[in-house]
Amino acid sequence: MNDGEMSAELKPCPFCGAEPNTHTWQWRGKRMHKVRCERSACLIRPSTNGFDTPGEAAAAWNARHEALQYARLAELTQAEKDGRLVVMPCKVGDLVYQIAVRKKYLNRSMCTPHIKSVEIKTENAFKYMNDIGKTVFLTREEAEAALKKREEADNETD
């Protein structure tokens, strides 16, 4: 907490789990208080605004947290029933390891497979999820083992 103490312990952000921040400001000669999530990776960044006391802001944040958790659980349950729920094997911000192909400059028909790390971001997550266990792996060790297996299979066919 950064702008004075709240009377109640604040619950984490119901959307991303980050610790919320508290803020106090002056508005028309009156001190106002709010609680908000400021984590840049949080897609929602919820806030409770304009309370007279820090305790009221904390109580509103915590009550909202409980209500949102139940609403979110109901939403996820319905999405699962509808076949719209996807559980990813990693989270945004994680590194995955992809077996990529680098073309040699002198002879374009020759390709050199190698392992490159890729950070999972919101905009690229589904691009890589379909290839988990095939050309994209959760650990470098898994990627190295798959590349070695691929190279051994290529050597057998030569």
C-alpha positions in Angstrom: 0.0 0.0 0.0 1.4 3.4 -0.8 -0.8 6.3 0.2 -1.6 5.7 3.9 -2.9 2.5 5.5 -6.2 0.9 4.8 -8.0 -0.5 7.9 -8.6 -3.9 6.2 -6.1 -6.0 4.5 -6.6 -5.8 0.7 -7.3 -8.9 -1.3 -5.3 -9.3 -4.6 -6.7 -8.2 -7.9 -9.5 -10.6 -8.9 -8.3 -10.6 -12.5 -4.5 -11.0 -12.3 -3.7 -11.7 -8.7 -1.4 -8.7 -8.2 -1.3 -6.7 -5.0 -3.5 -3.5 -5.4 -2.3 0.0 -4.7 -4.1 2.7 -2.7 -4.3 6.3 -3.6 -5.5 9.5 -1.9 -6.2 12.8 -3.7 -7.9 16.1 -3.1 -11.1 16.9 -4.9 -13.1 20.0 -4.2 -11.3 20.4 -0.9 -12.1 16.9 0.2 -9.7 13.9 0.6 -10.8 11.0 -1.6 -9.5 7.4 -1.5 -9.4 4.5 -4.0 -7.9 1.1 -4.5 -6.7 -0.1 -7.9 -4.7 -2.7 -9.7 -1.8 -1.1 -11.6 -0.1 -4.2 -12.9 0.6 -3.5 -16.6 -0.1 -7.2 -17.6 -3.6 -7.0 -16.0 -6.1 -6.7 -18.8 -8.9 -5.2 -16.7 -7.0 -3.0 -14.1 -10.0 -2.6 -11.8 -10.4 0.4 -9.5 -12.7 1.5 -6.7 -13.0 5.3 -6.8 -14.1 8.2 -4.7 -14.5 7.0 -1.1 -14.4 9.2 1.9 -12.2 7.0 4.0 -9.4 4.5 3.3 -11.5 1.8 5.1 -14.5 2.4 2.8 -12.3 2.1 -0.3 -10.8 -1.2 1.1 -14.2 -2.6 2.0 -15.5 -1.8 -1.5 -12.4 -3.4 -3.1 -12.7 -6.6 -1.0 -16.5 -6.9 -1.5 -16.0 -6.4 -5.3 -13.3 -9.0 -5.2 -15.7 -11.6 -3.8 -18.5 -10.8 -6.2 -16.2 -10.8 -9.2 -14.7 -14.1 -8.2 -18.1 -15.8 -8.2 -19.2 -14.0 -11.4 -15.9 -15.1 -13.1 -16.4 -18.7 -11.9 -19.9 -18.7 -13.4 -18.6 -17.2 -16.6 -15.8 -19.9 -16.9 -18.2 -22.7 -16.1 -20.6 -21.5 -18.9 -17.7 -21.1 -21.3 -16.6 -24.7 -20.5 -20.2 -26.0 -21.1 -20.3 -24.1 -24.5 -16.9 -25.5 -25.5 -15.3 -22.1 -25.5 -12.8 -22.6 -22.6 -9.1 -23.0 -23.5 -6.6 -23.9 -20.8 -3.1 -23.0 -21.9 -0.1 -25.0 -20.8 1.7 -21.8 -19.9 0.9 -18.2 -19.2 1.5 -14.9 -20.9 5.1 -13.9 -20.1 6.5 -17.4 -20.1 9.3 -18.5 -22.5 8.7 -21.4 -24.8 11.2 -23.1 -27.0 10.6 -23.5 -30.7 12.4 -25.7 -33.2 12.9 -23.2 -36.0 14.6 -23.6 -39.4 17.4 -21.3 -40.5 18.2 -21.3 -44.2 21.8 -21.3 -45.2 22.7 -18.4 -47.4 25.0 -20.3 -49.8 22.6 -23.1 -50.6 19.0 -22.2 -50.0 17.9 -25.8 -50.3 19.8 -26.7 -47.1 18.1 -25.8 -43.8 19.6 -25.9 -40.3 17.1 -26.5 -37.5 17.8 -24.7 -34.3 16.1 -23.8 -31.0 14.9 -20.3 -30.3 13.1 -19.0 -27.3 9.9 -17.1 -27.7 8.0 -15.1 -25.1 4.3 -15.8 -25.0 2.4 -12.6 -25.3 -1.4 -12.0 -25.5 -1.3 -11.5 -29.2 0.8 -14.6 -30.1 -0.4 -17.1 -27.5 -2.6 -19.2 -29.8 -0.1 -19.1 -32.6 2.2 -21.3 -30.5 -0.3 -23.4 -28.5 -1.3 -25.7 -31.4 2.3 -26.7 -31.8 3.1 -27.6 -28.1 4.8 -31.0 -28.1 5.5 -30.8 -31.9 7.7 -27.9 -32.7 7.2 -25.8 -29.5 8.2 -27.0 -26.1 7.8 -25.7 -22.5 11.4 -26.3 -21.6 14.7 -26.1 -23.5 15.5 -29.7 -22.5 12.3 -30.9 -24.2 13.1 -28.9 -27.3 16.7 -30.2 -27.4 15.5 -33.8 -27.0 13.0 -33.4 -29.8 15.6 -31.8 -32.1 18.0 -34.6 -31.4 15.3 -37.2 -32.1 14.5 -35.4 -35.4 18.2 -35.3 -36.4 18.6 -39.0 -35.6 15.5 -39.8 -37.8 17.0 -37.7 -40.6 20.3 -39.5 -40.4 18.6 -42.9 -40.6 16.9 -41.9 -43.8 20.2 -40.7 -45.4 
